[in-house]
Amino acid sequence: MKHKVYFIGIGGAGMSSLALLAKDLGYFVYGSDIKNSDTVQKLKRKGIKIFLGHDKKNITSVNPQLVVYTSAIKKDNPEFQWAKKNKIKLQHRFAFLSQLILPFKTIAVSGSHGKTTTTSMVGFLLQQAKIPTYVYLGGENKCLKETKITPQSWVVLETDESDRSFLLFDPLISIITNIDRDHLSNYHYRFNELKNAFKRFIKGQKRRKLTILCTDDKNLVQVAKNVKKQAFLTYGLHSQADFQAQNLKYSASGITADLIFQGKNIGQLKVPFLNEKNVSNALGAMLAAQQAGVSFKQSRKYLQKFTLPKRRSEIIGEKKGILIIDDHADHPTEVKTTLQSLKVLKRRIIAIYEPHRYTRMKMLGEKVGTAFDDADIIISLDICPAFEKPIKGITGKKVNDYIKKYNPQKKVFYVAKLDEVPQFLKKLIQPHDLVVTLGPGTIKGLAQKIFQEI
């Protein structure tokens, strides 16, 4: 008999997907969340009992055998405390997920950047080829179908290196996009410790059949060189990769490129997005999909219809000649890549940036300043803390000072309060401008508000 499982914070993107997976596999699912969000309402419609707010009365009324939580749940949470006091089994969401998917053929995507997009691409290619597929994603993508898992399903999942939980998984096939200086607070602020964790992931465990690596990333290439007795396929825009994209051509409608697999030209790729990094991500996805039975020819056809996940250079709309775009990028590598890709539109770019997490800004605050080469005007906001406590001396104003330092010829502004941005922006915008909001935190929704108010 399946157990009763209680999810603390069930409304999050990852937790809601996991709750539905557990329900599909026969568990009795309950949960709590502080917001009656669209996601929570959707789960309720699917028959899941959800309590609003965190209170031990909620969880005692269920008396579950297992409680699932995320890294965002603090240890003083009353429901977490009750479970601990009453010796109810507590599992991190990824530990529970790794347990649920053990019987299935799995493709796992890891890396510092590009995980959500690459995972979406793999899932999309398999679904388009009518291969039974369940996708576990850390974001939203409307081009993916919501499917129930079956014994024949492939599981395609986005893993998380930020808390080392990616090491819990033993996939048949893994894709690794890159290794960058991020989430180092969980690695004692040592980049080598993060690289060693990726080395362990590359080595794999008992089930690993193939590891697919992006050779565009020097850190990843260096780490992979030290792994013995592992089957690799490589991809990227780099000339030494097994699978390459060459002769990239850019237009406002997307990118075209010649595909070279192990020295042979296999045709042209046409994709409806602007970021060349996503061309590289597409190569990794095509290699993984091929292992599941999707030919390169099929993948080339399907990718012409692929749409990027929500908040990945998402066009909100154009009004009065002003184009509004929303993007989740906050790490300087992501910000730089996003802004580079938008230059092809040949508009004046106004970038609105919300720094994310004190620990990240402690490590990368100055590097943020170097990410805005392709922006014409920059507005930076206060730091979104996520669930972190402030760190002395690490402030939004200090990040803004770094941006000014590396962009002395540009207009750089600091607006501390998010709700003041639309009014402030009205003084700056002109017809034919491109306004892009950047960051995964409280800046969500700002692009829509700007679009409504300009």
Secondary structure by P-SEA (a helix, b strand, c coil): cbbbbbbcccccaaaaaaaaaaaaaccccccccccccaaaaaaaaabbbbbccccaaaaaaacccbbbbccccccccaaaaaaaaaccccccaaaaaaaaacccbbbbbbcccaaaaaaaaaaaaaaaacccccccccccccccccccccccbbbbbbbbccccccccccccbbbbccccccccccccccaaaaaaaaaaaaaccccccbbbbbcccaaaaaaaaacccccccccccccccccccccccccccbbbbbbbccccccbbbbbccccaaaaaaaaaaaaaaaaacccaaaaaaaaaaccccccccccccccccbbbbbbccccaaaaaaaaaaacccccbbbbbbbbccaaaaaccaaaaaaccccccbbbbbccccccccccccccaaaaaaaaaaaccccbbbbbcccccccccccccccccbbbbbbccccccaaaaaaaacc
